[in-house]
């Protein structure tokens, strides 16, 4: 005569068996809880870092899409300019799909104060067109905003390097369109802070019309930076812009910085591999603990087999114990991780590591990105690996011989 255990009874027995040795069960559940909480937190930090890298990249380029002369990216020389006066192009730029766009000139130059000089990148734009926040690049902390034909705005870090101050006059020197040296003296009218110190030290801002007159560019520009409303529409907008100006190069941000695009595309695979590695390592400890528990309960398992319980039912009972243990660890781990991430929802101040993070393209404030999909993925992998690791102990328990098990010391 064979016995059968309903699933509810099996789970109840599994829970009682775990409670018989509270210390061992608590250690196993605690290990799972810490591993799950740490993994979810690490995933959120990784996603936050990658998301911040994407945001900083788009700000620093700037734009989701850029338009250049076909040769400009390989050789950013002043002569590789183009005229933006094209009705078809402007109609696409002013479409509802595009949130904002800006015409810019970018040239490398030397800036000199009365005490020091530095190599910088001059970024010229239309203040009225681009707006006061320059799409997030400039956080003005002192002085005034650019006006047509006014002075320059420099970063706080650059101001310190030049050993000068707001209101002082500096000299800019670079090559003009005609090949001659172009030199101009302008006052510092504003000081800004940037999330990336590297940008703060190397980028200065000037009005577009002033730069065009100074460099002999007339109405020509080097770049159009475009910000879209929907990232999913990037390829569509790129195609429309390319059709409007087939003589120019139109590129998305992921084409301009392919390594970051590849990292973002493979992030899900990287996260999955990381979870599997961590929990495969943890599963060895779980298997060892379950095997020891079976050795301690050999007579008990032998008695159940003698009473007619099938080997399959014994296997399911052992796996049920693992399932209860996994669910407890996952529940507590999810709660702890969610609570920590909620407390860090406003970001983590990493300003003391700002220089190192800037080299990675990450700002000094890192905000973890909490996704429900990541919790589901993590929990699913843990349950699958946990149940898989319980197969060996379950197999050993189900293949015990009742007579030998009952009389084993």
C-alpha positions in Angstrom: 0.0 0.0 0.0 1.4 3.4 -1.0 0.8 6.7 0.7 0.4 10.1 -1.0 0.9 13.6 0.5 -1.1 16.5 -0.8 1.0 19.6 -1.7 -0.4 21.6 1.2 0.5 18.8 3.7 4.0 18.5 2.0 4.6 22.2 2.4 3.4 22.1 6.1 5.8 19.2 6.8 8.6 21.0 5.0 8.1 24.1 7.2 8.1 21.9 10.4 11.2 20.1 9.3 13.0 23.4 8.8 11.9 24.6 12.2 13.2 21.5 13.9 16.7 23.0 13.5 16.1 26.7 13.8 19.7 27.7 13.9 20.7 25.9 10.7 17.5 27.1 8.9 18.1 30.7 10.0 21.7 30.6 8.7 20.6 29.3 5.4 17.7 31.8 5.1 20.0 34.6 6.3 22.5 33.7 3.6 19.9 33.8 1.0 18.4 37.1 2.3 21.8 38.8 2.3 22.7 37.5 -1.2 19.3 38.5 -2.7 19.3 42.0 -1.1 22.9 42.6 -2.2 22.3 41.4 -5.7 19.2 43.5 -6.2 21.0 46.5 -4.8 24.0 45.9 -7.0 21.8 45.6 -10.1 20.1 48.9 -9.3 23.4 50.6 -8.9 24.7 49.1 -12.2 21.5 50.3 -14.0 21.8 53.7 -12.3 25.5 54.1 -13.4 24.7 53.0 -17.0 21.7 55.3 -17.1 23.8 58.2 -15.8 26.5 57.5 -18.3 23.9 57.7 -21.1 22.4 60.9 -19.6 25.9 62.5 -19.3 26.8 61.4 -22.7 23.8 63.0 -24.3 24.4 66.2 -22.3 28.1 66.2 -23.2 27.7 65.6 -26.9 25.2 67.3 -26.7 22.0 65.9 -28.1 20.3 62.6 -29.0 21.2 63.3 -32.7 23.9 65.4 -34.2 24.3 66.9 -37.7 27.8 67.6 -39.1 29.8 68.1 -42.2 30.7 64.6 -43.4 34.4 65.2 -42.6 34.0 67.1 -39.3 34.0 64.1 -36.9 37.2 62.7 -38.2 38.9 66.1 -38.5 37.1 68.7 -36.3 38.7 71.6 -38.2 37.1 75.0 -38.6 36.8 74.7 -42.3 34.3 71.7 -42.2 31.2 73.8 -41.7 27.8 74.0 -43.3 24.9 76.3 -43.8 21.7 75.6 -41.8 19.5 77.7 -44.1 17.4 74.9 -45.6 13.6 75.0 -45.4 13.2 71.3 -45.6 15.6 70.7 -42.8 14.0 73.3 -40.6 10.6 71.9 -41.1 11.8 68.5 -39.7 13.7 70.2 -36.9 10.5 72.0 -35.8 8.3 68.9 -36.0 6.5 67.6 -32.8 8.9 64.7 -32.6 11.8 67.0 -31.7 11.8 68.7 -28.2 14.6 71.1 -28.9 17.5 71.8 -31.3 20.5 74.2 -31.3 23.0 75.4 -33.8 26.6 75.4 -32.5 30.2 76.2 -33.4 33.0 74.2 -31.7 36.7 75.1 -32.0 39.7 74.4 -29.9 41.5 77.5 -28.6 43.9 78.9 -26.1 42.6 81.0 -23.2 44.9 83.4 -21.4 44.5 85.4 -18.2 47.0 87.7 -16.7 48.5 84.8 -14.8 47.9 81.6 -16.7 46.8 80.0 -19.9 45.0 76.8 -20.8 43.8 74.9 -23.8 40.0 74.9 -24.0 37.1 74.0 -26.3 35.0 77.0 -27.3 31.3 76.2 -27.7 29.3 78.9 -29.4 25.5 78.8 -29.4 22.5 81.1 -29.8 21.5 82.0 -26.2 17.9 82.8 -27.2 17.5 79.5 -29.1 19.2 77.2 -26.6 17.7 78.5 -23.4 19.2 79.5 -20.1 20.0 76.0 -18.9 21.8 75.0 -22.2 19.8 71.8 -22.1 21.3 70.9 -18.7 25.0 71.5 -19.4 25.3 74.9 -17.6 24.4 75.6 -14.0 25.1 79.3 -13.7 26.3 80.1 -10.1 27.6 83.6 -10.6 27.3 86.5 -13.1 24.8 86.8 -15.9 23.6 84.8 -18.8 25.0 85.2 -22.4 23.5 87.8 -24.6 24.2 88.3 -28.3 27.7 89.8 -28.6 28.4 89.7 -24.9 31.4 88.1 -23.1 32.0 84.4 -22.1 30.9 82.0 -19.5 33.6 79.7 -17.9 33.5 76.9 -15.4 34.4 77.4 -11.8 37.3 75.0 -12.0 38.7 76.7 -15.1 38.4 80.1 -13.3 40.6 78.7 -10.5 43.1 77.3 -12.9 43.4 80.7 -14.7 43.8 82.4 -11.3 41.3 85.1 -12.4 37.8 86.2 -11.5 34.4 87.2 -12.7 34.5 90.5 -14.7 38.1 90.1 -15.6 39.1 90.2 -19.3 40.7 87.1 -20.9 42.2 86.6 -24.4 41.0 83.8 -26.7 43.3 82.7 -29.6 42.6 80.1 -32.3 42.7 79.7 -36.1 40.1 81.6 -38.2 38.5 80.3 -41.4 41.0 82.2 -43.6 43.9 80.4 -41.9 45.2 83.4 -39.9 45.4 83.5 -36.2 42.2 85.0 -34.7 42.6 86.7 -31.3 39.9 88.4 -29.2 39.7 89.8 -25.7 36.4 89.2 -23.8 35.2 89.7 -20.3 34.1 86.8 -18.1 30.4 87.5 -17.5 29.3 84.2 -15.9 30.6 81.3 -14.0 29.0 77.8 -14.1 29.2 74.5 -12.4 29.0 71.2 -14.3 28.3 67.7 -13.0 31.5 66.6 -14.9 34.6 68.4 -13.6 36.4 67.7 -16.9 33.8 69.7 -18.7 34.0 72.5 -16.1 37.8 72.8 -16.7 37.8 72.7 -20.5 34.6 74.1 -21.9 33.8 77.8 -22.3 30.6 79.3 -23.8 30.3 82.3 -26.1 27.4 83.7 -28.2 27.0 82.3 -31.7 27.0 85.6 -33.6 30.1 86.8 -31.7 32.0 83.6 -32.7 30.9 83.7 -36.3 32.1 87.3 -36.7 35.3 86.6 -34.8 36.2 83.5 -36.8 35.0 84.8 -40.2 32.3 82.1 -40.5 29.4 84.4 -41.5 26.3 82.3 -41.0 28.0 78.9 -41.1 28.0 76.5 -38.2 29.7 73.2 -37.3 26.9 71.3 -35.6 23.2 71.0 -35.0 22.4 69.3 -31.7 18.9 67.7 -31.5 16.9 66.5 -28.5 13.9 64.2 -29.1 10.8 63.6 -27.1 10.9 59.8 -27.5 14.0 57.7 -27.7 12.1 55.0 -29.6 11.7 57.5 -32.5 15.4 58.1 -32.9 15.8 56.1 -36.1 12.7 57.6 -37.7 13.9 61.2 -36.9 17.4 60.4 -38.2 16.0 59.1 -41.5 13.8 62.3 -41.9 16.8 64.6 -41.2 19.0 62.6 -43.6 16.5 62.9 -46.3 16.3 66.7 -45.7 20.1 67.1 -46.0 21.7 64.1 -47.8 24.9 66.1 -48.1 25.4 66.1 -44.3 26.2 63.4 -41.7 23.3 62.7 -39.4 24.1 60.4 -36.5 22.4 59.2 -33.3 24.2 59.3 -30.0 24.6 55.5 -29.9 26.4 55.7 -33.3 28.6 58.5 -32.0 29.6 56.5 -28.9 29.3 52.9 -29.9 31.1 51.4 -26.8 28.4 52.9 -24.5 25.6 51.7 -26.7 27.1 48.2 -26.7 27.4 48.3 -22.9 23.7 49.3 -22.5 22.5 46.6 -25.0 24.5 43.9 -23.2 23.6 45.1 -19.6 20.7 42.6 -19.3 23.0 39.7 -20.3 25.7 41.0 -17.9 23.2 41.2 -15.0 21.9 37.7 -15.7 25.4 36.2 -15.8 26.3 38.0 -12.6 23.2 36.6 -10.8 23.8 33.1 -12.0 27.5 33.2 -10.9 26.6 34.4 -7.4 23.8 32.0 -6.8 25.6 29.0 -8.3 28.3 29.6 -5.7 25.7 30.0 -3.0 24.0 26.8 -4.1 27.0 24.7 -3.1 26.4 25.7 0.5 22.7 24.9 0.2 23.4 21.5 -1.2 25.9 20.7 1.5 23.4 21.8 4.3 20.6 19.7 2.8 22.8 16.6 2.5 23.8 16.9 6.1 20.1 17.3 7.1 19.3 14.1 5.2 22.0 12.2 7.1 20.6 13.4 10.4 17.1 12.3 9.3 18.0 8.9 7.8 15.8 6.9 10.1 12.9 9.3 9.7 13.1 9.0 5.9 13.4 5.2 6.2 10.3 5.1 8.3 8.3 7.1 5.7 9.5 4.8 2.9 8.5 1.8 5.0 5.1 3.2 5.6 4.6 3.3 1.8 5.6 6.8 0.8 6.9 6.7 -2.7 10.5 7.8 -3.5 9.1 10.6 -5.7 7.1 11.9 -2.7 10.3 11.9 -0.6 12.1 13.8 -3.4 9.2 16.4 -3.5 9.3 16.7 0.2 13.0 17.6 0.2 12.5 20.0 -2.7 9.6 21.5 -0.8 11.9 22.3 2.1 14.2 24.0 -0.3 11.3 25.9 -1.8 10.1 27.2 1.6 13.6 28.2 2.5 14.0 30.0 -0.9 10.7 31.9 -0.5 11.6 33.1 3.0 15.0 34.3 1.9 13.6 36.0 -1.2 10.8 37.7 0.6 13.2 39.1 3.2 15.8 40.0 0.6 13.3 41.8 -1.6 12.0 43.8 1.4 15.4 44.8 2.6 16.7 45.8 -0.9 13.5 47.7 -1.7 13.7 49.6 1.6 17.3 50.6 1.0 16.7 51.7 -2.6 13.7 53.7 -1.5 15.8 55.5 1.1 18.4 56.2 -1.7 15.8 57.4 -4.2 17.2 60.9 -4.2 20.7 59.7 -5.1 24.0 58.9 -3.5 26.5 61.7 -3.1 29.9 60.5 -4.5 31.5 64.0 -4.8 34.6 62.8 -3.0 35.2 60.4 -6.0 34.2 63.0 -8.6 37.4 63.0 -10.5 37.5 59.2 -10.9 33.8 59.0 -11.8 34.3 61.8 -14.4 36.8 59.6 -16.2 34.0 57.0 -16.5 31.5 59.6 -17.7 29.4 59.3 -14.4 28.3 62.3 -12.4 29.1 62.8 -8.7 25.5 62.0 -7.7 24.4 58.4 -8.5 20.8 57.4 -8.3 20.0 53.7 -8.4 17.4 52.6 -10.9 14.9 50.2 -9.4 13.1 48.0 -11.9 10.4 45.4 -11.1 11.7 43.3 -14.0 15.1 42.9 -12.2 13.4 41.6 -9.0 11.4 39.1 -11.0 14.5 38.0 -12.9 16.6 37.7 -9.7 13.9 35.8 -7.9 13.2 33.5 -10.8 16.9 32.6 -11.2 17.3 32.0 -7.5 14.2 29.7 -7.3 15.3 27.7 -10.4 18.9 27.3 -9.2 17.8 26.5 -5.7 15.4 23.8 -6.8 18.0 22.5 -9.2 20.6 22.3 -6.3 18.1 20.4 -4.2 17.8 17.6 -6.8 21.0 15.8 -5.5 19.9 15.7 -1.9 16.4 14.7 -3.0 17.8 11.9 -5.1 19.9 10.6 -2.2 16.9 10.7 0.2 14.6 8.9 -2.2 17.1 6.1 -2.9 17.6 5.1 0.7 16.7 1.5 1.4 14.0 1.4 4.3 15.6 -1.5 6.2 19.1 -0.1 6.1 17.9 3.4 6.9 15.9 2.3 10.0 18.8 0.4 11.5 21.6 3.0 10.7 23.2 4.5 13.8 
